[in-house]
């Protein structure tokens, strides 16, 4: 990869406050001098990630994820270090003209020819809709209040009532079997034909915006399936993709909210009225992969599925998937069984925005379902409703929300608040911000000496110089590597601090995590030279003990008499050193 100079990285980091950058990805809340958040790197339910503005680092006290601003972006977006630096640079208005070799290679994957096939077909469909053959399709879209700007934005096209795509791709030398495998063409009795014919075509893209499939819709009143979708292939798996994801990334992070709908027409409708932080699951139930992708856009998730019973069922299923990864979504339920597309067409943008401003909590949504099926003149049904309501009350930790919900249920049922409250199984009071830190491992004096010496090397040139003068290596391999990196950093820069040192380590995330753990050890700020010398003596003792044990092990297995004599002599010399 192109090597980004350390000074450039340092300059970007100085201009990019880690709090501001991480806040573009996940909500942060200030507590004391640090900021806290739900960690996006494990199944977190309490805020366990701390972000230090002073040190410009983040640390999760549960899963151990830690690093600087570039490491966060690198891990969150699953990109290389160079790409992460470029991304952070763009956030602060710096155009970093570097190219990652790894990215270049990824552009040439074994599936690259499939992406090129879809790109050719997509351009062909787009040309068709703008030709004389596309007049009726354009008229249909305009009648559906989809204007030319939206047609261009979403690259909507048209397949013709012939097999021109099959012929075009074969003329370009693409393999027939591969055209069939990825669903662009079909084959009957050795006759190749276009999968999509005489339909308005909506390209379906992967997370990077590359076309990987299509959905084709009838528009002339044909007596066929309303939609035909590409079959799943090696590059198109609906359970792993979200419609409009590549367009929604920046909008969702800017608005700190992501709206999830069922179909791509719902996305297009919301987009057309200026609501662009929206994705769709492309007609499938929300999967754990979908939920994880959405969590990366925002933890403020709004589910806006169809207003009918099927949409209600899909909402219940989606809530379960999000709750598994520590997200409690908000819900929009549209009246008259309408989906967002038809709702906005019939009732207007403002009516939908009113729903968006007044979303339901999961508890209110569940209570509404129970309420809708309850005859409040039937005591047995009221009893069943109260039991459902009590189950919801038991999930509430916030006292204000609990009291308001309790009042609402009492008013609905005519029961006293006291009666309902007595039915609720009380949980012990808990602090939502208790952080379940990883249990520290017990360490012997040798492990402590190594870590303590490193701790002071991260903040003191005197400790660095002592190590350089008196220590050959550390028995712990990872710690020894860190010590060598510290020496190199100090030799090149002439100073030491943790924030800048982690930048020097770039993408060595395992070392960075260990550095930050050692830096966070609860030790006095200042240390005397005598204490540092004691650490070094303990390390020397450890090295000597390790050498003695190795020689002893060799003596046990050595069968050659002369070799054994030499090993015994070596052991004697080592033990003599031990006694000094």
C-alpha positions as CSV (number, residue, x, y, z in Angstrom):
1,X,0.0,0.0,0.0
2,X,1.0,3.6,-0.4
3,X,2.8,4.6,2.8
4,X,1.2,7.5,4.5
5,X,3.9,9.6,6.3
6,X,3.6,9.5,10.1
7,X,3.6,13.3,10.1
8,X,0.5,13.4,7.8
9,X,-1.3,10.9,10.0
10,X,-0.5,12.9,13.1
11,X,-1.7,16.1,11.4
12,X,-5.0,14.4,10.5
13,X,-5.4,13.1,14.0
14,X,-4.9,16.5,15.5
15,X,-7.6,18.0,13.3
16,X,-10.0,15.0,13.9
17,X,-11.3,15.0,17.4
18,X,-12.0,11.3,18.2
19,X,-15.3,12.3,20.0
20,X,-16.6,14.1,16.9
21,X,-15.6,11.2,14.6
22,X,-17.0,8.4,16.7
23,X,-20.2,10.4,17.2
24,X,-20.8,10.2,13.5
25,X,-21.2,6.5,13.9
26,X,-22.7,5.9,17.3
27,X,-24.4,8.0,20.0
28,X,-22.1,9.2,22.7
29,X,-23.0,10.5,26.2
30,X,-20.7,12.6,28.3
31,X,-20.1,11.3,31.9
32,X,-17.3,13.1,33.7
33,X,-14.4,13.8,31.5
34,X,-15.0,10.9,29.2
35,X,-17.8,9.9,26.8
36,X,-19.6,6.5,26.9
37,X,-21.4,4.5,24.3
38,X,-22.9,1.1,23.6
39,X,-20.0,-0.8,22.1
40,X,-20.6,-1.7,18.5
41,X,-18.1,-4.5,18.5
42,X,-19.9,-7.0,20.8
43,X,-23.4,-7.7,22.0
44,X,-23.5,-4.8,24.4
45,X,-26.5,-3.7,26.4
46,X,-24.9,-1.2,28.8
47,X,-22.6,1.5,27.7
48,X,-19.2,-0.2,28.1
49,X,-17.2,1.8,25.6
50,X,-15.3,4.8,26.9
51,X,-13.9,7.5,24.6
52,X,-11.2,9.8,26.0
53,X,-11.0,13.2,24.4
54,X,-7.9,13.9,26.4
55,X,-6.0,10.8,25.2
56,X,-7.8,10.6,21.8
57,X,-8.4,6.9,22.3
58,X,-11.4,4.6,22.8
59,X,-11.6,1.5,25.0
60,X,-14.3,-1.1,25.6
61,X,-14.1,-2.5,29.2
62,X,-15.9,-5.7,28.2
63,X,-14.6,-6.9,24.9
64,X,-11.3,-5.1,25.0
65,X,-11.7,-3.3,21.6
66,X,-9.5,-0.2,21.8
67,X,-7.4,2.2,19.8
68,X,-7.3,5.6,18.2
69,X,-9.7,7.3,15.8
70,X,-8.3,5.4,12.7
71,X,-8.5,2.1,14.4
72,X,-12.2,2.7,15.3
73,X,-13.1,3.6,11.7
74,X,-11.0,0.7,10.4
75,X,-12.8,-1.8,12.7
76,X,-16.3,-0.3,12.3
77,X,-16.2,-0.1,8.5
78,X,-14.1,-3.2,8.1
79,X,-11.6,-1.4,5.9
80,X,-7.8,-1.2,5.8
81,X,-5.8,1.3,7.8
82,X,-5.1,3.4,4.7
83,X,-8.8,3.5,3.9
84,X,-9.6,4.5,7.5
85,X,-7.1,7.3,7.4
86,X,-8.5,8.6,4.1
87,X,-12.0,8.4,5.6
88,X,-11.1,10.4,8.7
89,X,-9.2,12.9,6.5
90,X,-12.3,13.5,4.4
91,X,-14.3,14.2,7.6
92,X,-12.0,17.1,8.4
93,X,-11.7,18.4,4.8
94,X,-8.4,16.9,3.9
95,X,-8.1,15.2,0.4
96,X,-5.6,12.4,0.9
97,X,-4.4,11.2,-2.5
98,X,-3.2,7.7,-1.7
99,X,-4.3,4.3,-3.0
100,X,-4.4,1.1,-1.0
101,X,-2.9,-1.8,-3.0
102,X,-5.2,-4.1,-1.1
103,X,-8.2,-2.2,-2.4
104,X,-6.9,-2.4,-5.9
105,X,-6.6,-6.2,-5.6
106,X,-10.1,-6.4,-4.2
107,X,-11.4,-4.6,-7.3
108,X,-10.1,-7.6,-9.2
109,X,-11.9,-10.3,-7.4
110,X,-12.9,-13.6,-9.0
111,X,-16.4,-12.2,-9.2
112,X,-15.3,-9.0,-11.0
113,X,-16.6,-10.3,-14.3
114,X,-20.1,-10.8,-12.8
115,X,-20.1,-7.2,-11.6
116,X,-19.2,-6.2,-15.2
117,X,-22.0,-8.3,-16.6
118,X,-24.6,-6.6,-14.4
119,X,-23.1,-3.2,-15.2
120,X,-23.4,-3.8,-18.9
121,X,-27.0,-4.9,-18.5
122,X,-27.9,-2.0,-16.2
123,X,-26.6,0.5,-18.7
124,X,-28.6,-1.3,-21.4
125,X,-31.8,-1.1,-19.4
126,X,-31.2,2.6,-18.6
127,X,-30.8,3.4,-22.3
128,X,-34.0,1.5,-23.2
129,X,-36.2,3.6,-20.8
130,X,-34.9,6.8,-22.4
131,X,-35.5,5.5,-25.9
132,X,-38.7,5.5,-27.9
133,X,-39.5,2.1,-26.4
134,X,-39.6,3.6,-22.9
135,X,-42.5,6.1,-23.4
136,X,-45.1,4.0,-21.7
137,X,-42.8,3.0,-18.9
138,X,-41.9,6.6,-18.2
139,X,-45.6,7.5,-18.3
140,X,-46.4,4.8,-15.8
141,X,-43.6,6.0,-13.4
142,X,-44.7,9.6,-13.7
143,X,-48.3,8.5,-12.8
144,X,-46.8,6.8,-9.8
145,X,-45.3,10.2,-8.9
146,X,-41.7,9.0,-9.7
147,X,-40.1,11.9,-11.5
148,X,-37.1,11.9,-13.9
149,X,-34.7,12.9,-11.1
150,X,-35.6,9.8,-9.1
151,X,-35.5,7.7,-12.2
152,X,-31.9,8.8,-12.8
153,X,-30.9,8.6,-9.1
154,X,-32.1,5.0,-8.7
155,X,-31.0,4.1,-12.3
156,X,-34.4,2.7,-13.2
157,X,-34.5,1.0,-16.6
158,X,-36.5,-1.1,-18.9
159,X,-36.2,-4.6,-20.3
160,X,-37.6,-5.2,-23.7
161,X,-39.8,-8.0,-25.0
162,X,-37.0,-9.9,-26.7
163,X,-33.8,-11.7,-25.9
164,X,-31.4,-8.8,-26.6
165,X,-29.6,-9.0,-23.3
166,X,-28.6,-12.7,-23.9
167,X,-27.4,-11.8,-27.4
168,X,-25.5,-8.7,-26.2
169,X,-23.6,-10.5,-23.4
170,X,-22.7,-13.5,-25.6
171,X,-21.4,-11.2,-28.3
172,X,-19.2,-9.6,-25.6
173,X,-17.8,-13.1,-24.9
174,X,-19.4,-13.9,-21.6
175,X,-20.0,-17.6,-20.8
176,X,-23.5,-19.0,-21.2
177,X,-23.4,-21.0,-18.1
178,X,-22.3,-18.0,-16.0
179,X,-25.1,-15.9,-17.4
180,X,-27.5,-18.6,-16.2
181,X,-25.8,-19.0,-12.9
182,X,-26.2,-15.4,-11.9
183,X,-29.7,-15.2,-13.2
184,X,-29.4,-12.7,-16.1
185,X,-30.5,-15.4,-18.6
186,X,-32.4,-18.6,-18.6
187,X,-32.1,-21.8,-20.7
188,X,-34.8,-24.2,-22.0
189,X,-33.8,-27.0,-24.4
190,X,-30.5,-25.3,-25.1
191,X,-32.4,-22.1,-26.0
192,X,-31.0,-18.9,-24.2
193,X,-33.5,-16.3,-23.2
194,X,-33.6,-13.1,-21.1
195,X,-34.9,-13.6,-17.5
196,X,-36.5,-10.1,-17.6
197,X,-38.8,-9.2,-20.4
198,X,-41.0,-6.1,-20.8
199,X,-40.6,-4.9,-17.2
200,X,-39.5,-1.7,-15.5
201,X,-36.2,-2.6,-14.0
202,X,-34.9,-1.6,-10.6
203,X,-31.2,-2.5,-10.0
204,X,-30.3,-4.1,-6.7
205,X,-26.9,-3.2,-5.3
206,X,-24.5,-4.5,-2.8
207,X,-23.2,-2.5,0.1
208,X,-20.6,-0.8,-2.1
209,X,-23.2,0.3,-4.7
210,X,-22.3,-2.4,-7.3
211,X,-25.3,-3.8,-9.2
212,X,-25.7,-7.5,-8.2
213,X,-29.3,-8.2,-9.3
214,X,-32.6,-6.7,-10.5
215,X,-36.2,-6.5,-9.6
216,X,-38.5,-6.2,-12.7
217,X,-42.1,-4.8,-12.4
218,X,-45.0,-5.1,-14.9
219,X,-46.4,-1.8,-16.0
220,X,-48.9,-2.5,-18.9
221,X,-51.4,-4.5,-16.9
222,X,-49.9,-7.9,-17.9
223,X,-51.4,-10.9,-16.2
224,X,-48.1,-12.0,-14.7
225,X,-46.4,-11.8,-11.3
226,X,-46.2,-8.1,-10.4
227,X,-42.5,-8.5,-9.6
228,X,-39.8,-10.8,-10.7
229,X,-36.5,-10.8,-8.8
230,X,-33.1,-12.0,-9.6
231,X,-32.3,-15.4,-8.1
232,X,-29.7,-15.6,-5.4
233,X,-26.2,-16.1,-6.6
234,X,-22.6,-16.0,-5.4
235,X,-22.8,-12.1,-5.4
236,X,-26.5,-11.7,-4.5
237,X,-27.8,-12.9,-1.2
238,X,-30.8,-11.0,0.0
239,X,-30.3,-12.0,3.7
240,X,-26.9,-10.1,3.6
241,X,-27.9,-7.0,1.6
242,X,-30.0,-3.9,2.2
243,X,-31.6,-1.8,-0.6
244,X,-30.2,1.7,-0.7
245,X,-27.5,1.0,1.9
246,X,-24.8,2.7,0.0
247,X,-26.9,5.9,-0.4
248,X,-28.1,5.9,3.2
249,X,-24.7,5.7,4.9
250,X,-23.9,9.4,5.2
251,X,-27.6,10.4,5.7
252,X,-28.1,8.0,8.5
253,X,-25.0,9.1,10.3
254,X,-25.7,12.7,9.8
255,X,-29.3,12.4,11.1
256,X,-28.3,9.8,13.7
257,X,-31.3,7.7,12.7
258,X,-32.0,4.9,10.1
259,X,-35.5,4.0,8.9
260,X,-36.1,0.4,7.8
261,X,-38.9,-0.4,5.4
262,X,-40.0,-3.6,3.6
263,X,-39.7,-2.8,-0.1
264,X,-37.6,-0.8,-2.5
265,X,-40.6,1.2,-3.7
266,X,-41.0,2.4,-0.1
267,X,-37.4,3.5,-0.1
268,X,-37.8,5.3,-3.4
269,X,-41.0,7.1,-2.1
270,X,-39.3,8.3,1.1
271,X,-36.3,9.3,-0.8
272,X,-38.4,11.3,-3.3
273,X,-39.8,13.5,-0.4
274,X,-36.4,14.1,1.1
275,X,-36.2,11.3,3.6
276,X,-33.0,9.7,2.5
277,X,-31.8,7.8,5.7
278,X,-33.8,4.7,4.7
279,X,-33.0,1.1,3.7
280,X,-35.2,-1.9,2.8
281,X,-34.7,-5.6,3.4
282,X,-35.8,-6.4,-0.2
283,X,-38.9,-8.4,0.7
284,X,-37.2,-10.7,3.2
285,X,-37.5,-10.9,7.0
286,X,-34.8,-8.9,8.9
287,X,-31.9,-11.3,9.5
288,X,-29.1,-11.1,12.0
289,X,-26.8,-9.9,9.2
290,X,-29.3,-7.2,8.3
291,X,-29.5,-6.1,12.0
292,X,-25.7,-5.9,12.3
293,X,-25.4,-3.8,9.1
294,X,-28.1,-1.5,10.3
295,X,-26.5,-1.1,13.7
296,X,-23.4,0.2,11.9
297,X,-25.5,3.0,10.4
298,X,-27.2,4.1,13.6
299,X,-28.4,2.6,16.8
300,X,-31.5,4.8,16.5
301,X,-33.6,2.4,14.4
302,X,-37.1,3.1,13.2
303,X,-39.1,0.2,11.8
304,X,-41.7,1.4,9.3
305,X,-43.2,-1.7,7.8
306,X,-46.6,-2.1,6.0
307,X,-49.6,-1.3,8.1
308,X,-51.4,-4.6,7.6
309,X,-51.2,-7.8,9.7
310,X,-48.3,-9.1,7.6
311,X,-46.4,-5.9,8.4
312,X,-47.2,-6.3,12.1
313,X,-45.8,-9.8,12.1
314,X,-42.7,-8.6,10.2
315,X,-42.2,-5.9,12.9
316,X,-42.4,-8.4,15.7
317,X,-39.8,-10.6,14.0
318,X,-37.5,-7.6,13.4
319,X,-37.8,-6.4,17.0
320,X,-36.5,-9.8,18.2
321,X,-33.5,-9.6,15.8
322,X,-32.5,-6.1,16.9
323,X,-33.0,-6.8,20.6
324,X,-30.5,-9.7,20.2
325,X,-27.8,-7.2,19.4
326,X,-28.7,-4.7,22.1
327,X,-30.9,-2.3,20.0
328,X,-34.5,-1.4,21.0
329,X,-36.0,0.0,17.8
330,X,-38.9,2.5,17.5
331,X,-41.9,1.7,15.5
332,X,-44.2,3.4,13.0
333,X,-47.6,1.8,12.4
334,X,-49.5,3.3,9.4
335,X,-53.3,3.3,9.4
336,X,-55.5,1.9,6.7
337,X,-53.2,-1.1,6.2
338,X,-51.0,1.1,3.9
339,X,-47.3,0.7,3.1
340,X,-45.1,3.8,3.2
341,X,-45.2,4.2,-0.6
342,X,-49.0,4.3,-0.8
343,X,-49.3,6.2,2.5
344,X,-47.3,9.2,1.3
345,X,-49.0,9.2,-2.1
346,X,-52.5,9.3,-0.5
347,X,-51.9,11.2,2.8
348,X,-48.8,13.3,2.0
349,X,-45.3,13.7,3.4
350,X,-46.4,15.7,6.4
351,X,-48.6,12.9,7.6
352,X,-45.7,10.5,7.4
353,X,-43.4,12.9,9.2
354,X,-45.9,13.2,12.0
355,X,-45.6,9.4,12.5
356,X,-41.8,9.8,12.4
357,X,-42.0,12.4,15.2
358,X,-44.3,10.3,17.2
359,X,-42.9,6.8,17.0
360,X,-44.1,4.0,19.3
361,X,-41.8,2.3,21.8
362,X,-41.6,-1.5,21.6
363,X,-43.7,-1.6,24.8
364,X,-46.4,0.7,23.4
365,X,-46.4,-1.4,20.2
366,X,-46.9,-4.6,22.1
367,X,-49.6,-3.1,24.3
368,X,-51.3,-1.8,21.1
369,X,-51.4,-5.3,19.6
370,X,-52.9,-6.7,22.8
371,X,-55.3,-3.8,23.1
372,X,-56.6,-4.2,19.5
373,X,-57.5,-7.8,20.1
374,X,-59.2,-7.1,23.5
375,X,-62.9,-6.7,24.1
376,X,-62.9,-4.4,27.2
377,X,-66.5,-5.4,28.0
378,X,-65.3,-9.0,28.5
379,X,-63.7,-9.5,32.0
380,X,-61.8,-12.6,30.8
381,X,-60.3,-10.7,27.9
382,X,-59.5,-7.7,30.2
383,X,-57.7,-10.1,32.5
384,X,-55.6,-11.5,29.6
385,X,-54.8,-7.9,28.5
386,X,-53.6,-7.0,32.0
387,X,-51.4,-10.0,32.1
388,X,-49.8,-9.0,28.8
389,X,-49.4,-5.5,30.1
390,X,-47.7,-6.7,33.3
391,X,-45.2,-8.6,31.2
392,X,-44.4,-5.3,29.4
393,X,-44.2,-3.4,32.7
394,X,-41.6,-5.8,33.9
395,X,-39.3,-4.9,31.1
396,X,-39.3,-1.2,32.0
397,X,-36.3,0.2,34.0
398,X,-37.1,3.9,33.7
399,X,-39.3,5.0,36.6
400,X,-41.0,7.8,34.7
401,X,-41.9,5.6,31.7
402,X,-43.1,2.9,34.2
403,X,-45.4,5.3,36.0
404,X,-46.9,6.7,32.7
405,X,-47.5,3.2,31.3
406,X,-49.0,2.1,34.6
407,X,-51.4,5.1,34.6
408,X,-52.4,4.4,31.0
409,X,-53.1,0.7,31.7
410,X,-55.2,1.6,34.8
411,X,-57.2,4.1,32.8
412,X,-57.8,1.5,30.0
413,X,-59.0,-1.3,32.3
414,X,-60.6,0.6,35.2
415,X,-58.3,-1.2,37.6
416,X,-56.3,0.7,40.3
417,X,-52.7,1.4,39.8
418,X,-51.9,-0.4,43.0
419,X,-53.6,-3.6,41.9
420,X,-51.6,-3.7,38.6
421,X,-48.4,-2.7,40.3
422,X,-48.7,-5.6,42.8
423,X,-48.8,-8.0,39.9
424,X,-45.5,-6.8,38.6
425,X,-42.5,-8.9,39.6
426,X,-40.1,-6.3,41.0
427,X,-36.4,-6.4,39.9
428,X,-33.6,-5.1,42.1
429,X,-32.7,-1.5,41.4
430,X,-29.9,-1.3,38.9
431,X,-27.7,1.4,37.5
432,X,-27.9,1.4,33.7
433,X,-24.3,2.6,33.6
434,X,-22.6,-0.2,35.6
435,X,-19.8,-1.5,33.4
436,X,-19.1,-5.2,33.6
437,X,-15.3,-5.0,33.3
438,X,-13.3,-8.0,32.3
439,X,-11.9,-9.8,35.4
440,X,-8.1,-9.0,35.6
441,X,-5.9,-12.1,35.6
442,X,-3.7,-12.8,38.5
443,X,-0.1,-12.0,37.6
444,X,3.2,-13.2,39.2
445,X,6.0,-10.8,40.0
446,X,7.7,-11.4,36.7
447,X,4.6,-10.5,34.6
448,X,4.1,-7.4,36.8
449,X,7.7,-6.3,36.3
450,X,7.4,-6.5,32.5
451,X,4.1,-4.6,32.4
452,X,5.1,-2.0,34.9
453,X,8.3,-1.2,33.1
454,X,6.4,-0.8,29.8
455,X,3.8,1.4,31.6
456,X,6.6,3.8,32.5
457,X,8.3,3.5,29.2
458,X,5.0,4.9,27.6
459,X,5.4,8.1,29.6
460,X,9.1,8.5,30.5
461,X,12.2,8.9,28.4
462,X,14.3,7.8,31.5
463,X,12.5,4.5,31.5
464,X,13.1,4.1,27.8
465,X,16.8,4.8,28.2
466,X,17.2,2.4,31.1
467,X,15.6,-0.3,29.1
468,X,17.8,0.5,26.1
469,X,20.9,0.3,28.3
470,X,20.1,-2.7,30.6
471,X,17.5,-5.0,29.1
472,X,18.1,-7.2,26.1
473,X,14.5,-8.4,25.7
474,X,11.3,-9.2,27.6
475,X,10.4,-12.9,28.1
476,X,6.8,-12.1,27.0
477,X,7.0,-12.0,23.2
478,X,4.2,-9.4,22.6
479,X,5.5,-7.1,25.3
480,X,9.0,-7.4,23.9
481,X,7.8,-6.3,20.5
482,X,6.0,-3.3,22.1
483,X,9.2,-2.4,23.8
484,X,11.1,-2.5,20.5
485,X,8.4,-0.3,18.9
486,X,8.7,2.2,21.7
487,X,12.5,2.3,21.2
488,X,12.1,2.9,17.5
489,X,9.4,5.6,18.1
490,X,11.6,7.4,20.6
491,X,14.7,7.2,18.3
492,X,12.8,8.7,15.4
493,X,10.7,11.3,17.3
494,X,12.7,12.1,20.4
495,X,9.6,12.0,22.7
496,X,6.9,9.5,23.8
497,X,3.2,9.7,24.5
498,X,0.5,7.1,24.1
499,X,-1.8,8.9,21.6
500,X,1.0,9.5,19.1
501,X,2.6,6.1,19.7
502,X,-0.7,4.3,18.7
503,X,-0.6,6.2,15.4
504,X,2.9,5.0,14.9
505,X,1.7,1.4,15.2
506,X,-0.9,2.0,12.5
507,X,-3.0,-1.2,11.9
508,X,-1.3,-3.4,14.5
509,X,-4.5,-3.5,16.5
510,X,-3.4,-6.4,18.8
511,X,-0.4,-4.4,19.9
512,X,-2.4,-1.2,20.2
513,X,-5.0,-2.9,22.5
514,X,-2.1,-4.3,24.7
515,X,-0.5,-0.8,24.8
516,X,-3.7,0.8,25.9
517,X,-4.3,-1.9,28.5
518,X,-0.8,-1.4,30.0
519,X,-1.1,2.4,29.8
520,X,-4.3,2.1,31.9
521,X,-2.7,0.2,34.8
522,X,-3.4,1.8,38.1
523,X,0.1,2.9,39.0
524,X,1.6,6.1,40.5
525,X,2.2,8.9,38.0
526,X,5.9,9.2,39.0
527,X,8.4,6.4,39.7
528,X,12.0,6.6,41.0
529,X,15.0,5.2,39.1
530,X,15.5,2.7,41.9
531,X,12.0,1.2,41.4
532,X,12.7,0.9,37.6
533,X,16.0,-0.8,38.4
534,X,14.1,-3.3,40.6
535,X,11.7,-4.1,37.7
536,X,14.8,-4.7,35.5
537,X,16.4,-7.0,38.1
538,X,13.2,-9.0,38.4
539,X,13.1,-9.3,34.6
540,X,16.7,-10.5,34.5
541,X,15.8,-13.1,37.2
542,X,12.9,-14.3,35.0
543,X,15.2,-14.6,32.0
544,X,17.7,-16.5,34.0
545,X,15.1,-18.9,35.4
546,X,13.8,-19.5,32.0
547,X,17.3,-20.4,30.7
548,X,17.8,-22.8,33.7
549,X,14.5,-24.6,33.1
550,X,15.3,-25.0,29.4
551,X,18.7,-26.6,30.2
552,X,17.1,-28.9,32.8
553,X,14.5,-30.0,30.2
554,X,17.3,-30.8,27.7
555,X,19.3,-32.7,30.4
556,X,16.3,-35.0,31.0
557,X,16.0,-36.0,27.3
558,X,19.7,-36.0,26.4
559,X,21.2,-39.5,25.8
560,X,24.7,-38.6,24.6
561,X,27.0,-38.6,27.6
562,X,29.4,-35.9,26.4
563,X,26.4,-33.6,25.5
564,X,24.9,-34.3,28.9
565,X,28.2,-33.3,30.7
566,X,28.3,-30.0,28.7
567,X,24.7,-29.3,29.7
568,X,25.4,-30.0,33.4
569,X,28.3,-27.6,33.2
570,X,26.1,-24.9,31.6
571,X,23.5,-25.5,34.4
572,X,26.2,-25.1,37.0
573,X,27.3,-21.7,35.5
574,X,23.7,-20.5,35.4
575,X,23.0,-21.5,38.9
576,X,26.1,-19.7,40.0
577,X,24.7,-16.6,38.4
578,X,21.4,-17.2,40.2
579,X,23.2,-17.1,43.6
580,X,24.9,-13.8,43.0
